[in-house]
């Protein structure tokens, strides 16, 4: 009986030791999917651009950049001209104010002297 129990125990140990073990959560049979963010474009397929078209795009973009720079220069020149005109207008207004003040002063002094002569 002791021999029978020991034999069953040894056989069960061998079966458990030699059995195929699987690791949980990992299977090697799943295919790996790779996702690319770009699609290969052949030079003759739809969506391909020729060298001439790319050159035209670059030239037009350079022309566009040049036109933007030219427009900015024109705006700066206009702002300078406006600033100069405003300065000139301010100078003219100041000169007119000075002239009117100088004209008013003699009139006031003439009125005071004539009023003072009448009272005496």
Sine and cosine of phi, psi and omega as CSV:
sin_phi,cos_phi,sin_psi,cos_psi,sin_omega,cos_omega
0.00,0.00,-0.66,0.75,0.05,-1.00
-0.89,0.45,-0.63,0.78,0.00,-1.00
-0.92,0.38,-0.61,0.79,-0.01,-1.00
-0.92,0.39,-0.71,0.71,0.03,-1.00
-0.91,0.42,-0.66,0.75,0.00,-1.00
-0.93,0.37,-0.58,0.81,0.02,-1.00
-0.92,0.38,-0.67,0.74,0.03,-1.00
-0.90,0.44,-0.65,0.76,-0.01,-1.00
-0.91,0.42,-0.69,0.72,-0.01,-1.00
-0.92,0.39,-0.66,0.75,0.01,-1.00
-0.90,0.43,-0.67,0.74,0.00,-1.00
-0.91,0.41,-0.61,0.79,0.07,-1.00
-0.90,0.44,-0.68,0.74,0.01,-1.00
-0.90,0.43,-0.66,0.75,0.01,-1.00
-0.90,0.43,-0.66,0.75,0.00,-1.00
-0.94,0.33,-0.59,0.81,-0.03,-1.00
-0.95,0.31,-0.57,0.82,-0.06,-1.00
-1.00,-0.06,-0.02,1.00,-0.01,-1.00
-0.96,0.29,0.41,-0.91,-0.02,-1.00
-0.98,0.21,0.81,-0.58,-0.02,-1.00
-0.98,-0.19,0.64,-0.77,0.06,-1.00
-0.88,-0.47,0.70,-0.72,0.04,-1.00
-1.00,0.10,0.71,-0.70,-0.05,-1.00
-0.95,0.30,0.65,-0.76,0.11,-0.99
0.99,0.10,-0.05,1.00,-0.02,-1.00
-0.76,-0.65,0.88,-0.48,0.07,-1.00
-0.82,-0.57,0.67,-0.75,-0.03,-1.00
-1.00,0.02,-0.06,1.00,-0.05,-1.00
-0.99,0.11,-0.20,0.98,-0.02,-1.00
-0.97,0.24,0.76,-0.65,0.02,-1.00
-0.97,0.25,0.58,-0.82,0.01,-1.00
-1.00,0.03,0.83,-0.55,0.00,-1.00
-0.98,-0.18,0.82,-0.57,0.01,-1.00
-0.96,-0.26,0.79,-0.61,0.00,-1.00
-0.94,-0.34,0.80,-0.60,0.02,-1.00
-0.97,-0.25,0.53,-0.85,0.01,-1.00
-1.00,-0.02,-0.09,1.00,0.02,-1.00
-0.80,-0.60,0.32,-0.95,0.03,-1.00
-0.86,-0.51,0.71,-0.71,0.02,-1.00
-0.93,0.36,0.74,-0.67,-0.01,-1.00
-0.89,-0.46,0.83,-0.56,0.05,-1.00
-0.98,0.17,0.45,-0.89,-0.05,-1.00
-0.93,0.37,-0.30,0.95,0.01,-1.00
-0.97,-0.26,0.00,1.00,-0.03,-1.00
-1.00,0.03,0.16,-0.99,0.03,-1.00
-0.93,0.36,0.64,-0.77,-0.01,-1.00
0.99,-0.10,-0.16,0.99,0.02,-1.00
-0.99,0.13,0.61,-0.80,0.03,-1.00
-0.93,-0.37,0.61,-0.79,-0.01,-1.00
-0.99,0.15,0.20,-0.98,-0.03,-1.00
-0.91,0.42,-0.61,0.79,0.00,-1.00
-0.90,0.44,-0.66,0.75,-0.01,-1.00
-0.92,0.40,-0.65,0.76,0.04,-1.00
-0.89,0.46,-0.66,0.75,0.03,-1.00
-0.89,0.45,-0.67,0.74,0.02,-1.00
-0.90,0.44,-0.63,0.78,0.03,-1.00
-0.90,0.45,-0.69,0.73,0.02,-1.00
-0.90,0.44,-0.66,0.75,0.00,-1.00
-0.92,0.40,-0.68,0.73,-0.02,-1.00
-0.92,0.39,-0.58,0.81,0.03,-1.00
-0.93,0.37,-0.57,0.82,0.06,-1.00
-0.92,0.39,-0.66,0.75,0.06,-1.00
-0.88,0.47,-0.65,0.76,0.02,-1.00
-0.89,0.46,-0.70,0.72,0.02,-1.00
-0.89,0.45,-0.65,0.76,0.03,-1.00
-0.90,0.43,-0.65,0.76,0.00,-1.00
-0.92,0.39,-0.57,0.82,0.06,-1.00
-0.91,0.42,-0.70,0.72,0.02,-1.00
-0.88,0.47,-0.66,0.75,0.00,-1.00
-0.91,0.41,-0.65,0.76,0.03,-1.00
-0.90,0.43,-0.63,0.78,0.05,-1.00
-0.90,0.44,-0.65,0.76,0.03,-1.00
-0.88,0.47,-0.68,0.73,0.01,-1.00
-0.89,0.46,-0.66,0.75,0.03,-1.00
-0.90,0.44,-0.65,0.76,0.03,-1.00
-0.90,0.43,-0.66,0.75,0.03,-1.00
-0.90,0.44,-0.67,0.74,0.03,-1.00
-0.89,0.46,-0.65,0.76,0.02,-1.00
-0.91,0.42,-0.63,0.77,0.04,-1.00
-0.89,0.45,-0.70,0.71,0.00,-1.00
-0.88,0.47,-0.67,0.74,0.03,-1.00
-0.89,0.45,-0.65,0.76,0.01,-1.00
-0.90,0.43,-0.66,0.75,0.03,-1.00
-0.90,0.43,-0.67,0.74,0.03,-1.00
-0.89,0.46,-0.65,0.76,0.02,-1.00
-0.90,0.44,-0.65,0.76,0.03,-1.00
-0.89,0.46,-0.70,0.71,0.01,-1.00
-0.89,0.46,-0.68,0.73,0.02,-1.00
-0.89,0.47,-0.66,0.75,0.03,-1.00
-0.89,0.45,-0.66,0.75,0.02,-1.00
-0.89,0.46,-0.69,0.73,0.01,-1.00
-0.89,0.46,-0.67,0.74,0.01,-1.00
-0.90,0.44,-0.64,0.76,0.02,-1.00
-0.91,0.42,-0.67,0.74,0.03,-1.00
-0.89,0.45,-0.66,0.75,0.03,-1.00
-0.90,0.43,-0.64,0.77,0.04,-1.00
-0.90,0.44,-0.66,0.75,0.02,-1.00
-0.89,0.45,-0.67,0.74,0.01,-1.00
-0.89,0.45,-0.70,0.72,-0.01,-1.00
-0.92,0.39,-0.58,0.81,0.03,-1.00
-0.92,0.38,-0.65,0.76,0.01,-1.00
-0.93,0.36,-0.54,0.84,0.04,-1.00
-0.95,0.33,-0.58,0.81,-0.03,-1.00
-0.95,0.31,-0.59,0.81,-0.04,-1.00
-0.88,0.47,-0.74,0.68,0.03,-1.00
-0.91,0.42,-0.58,0.82,0.01,-1.00
-0.90,0.44,-0.66,0.75,-0.01,-1.00
-0.92,0.39,-0.68,0.74,0.00,-1.00
-0.93,0.37,-0.58,0.82,0.06,-1.00
-0.90,0.43,-0.68,0.74,0.00,-1.00
-0.91,0.43,-0.64,0.77,-0.02,-1.00
-0.94,0.35,-0.63,0.78,-0.01,-1.00
-0.94,0.33,-0.61,0.79,0.02,-1.00
-0.95,0.31,-0.55,0.84,0.04,-1.00
-0.95,0.32,-0.58,0.81,0.03,-1.00
-0.94,0.34,-0.54,0.84,-0.01,-1.00
-0.96,0.29,-0.54,0.84,-0.01,-1.00
-0.95,0.31,-0.57,0.83,-0.03,-1.00
-0.97,0.25,-0.38,0.92,-0.01,-1.00
-0.99,0.15,0.00,0.00,0.00,0.00
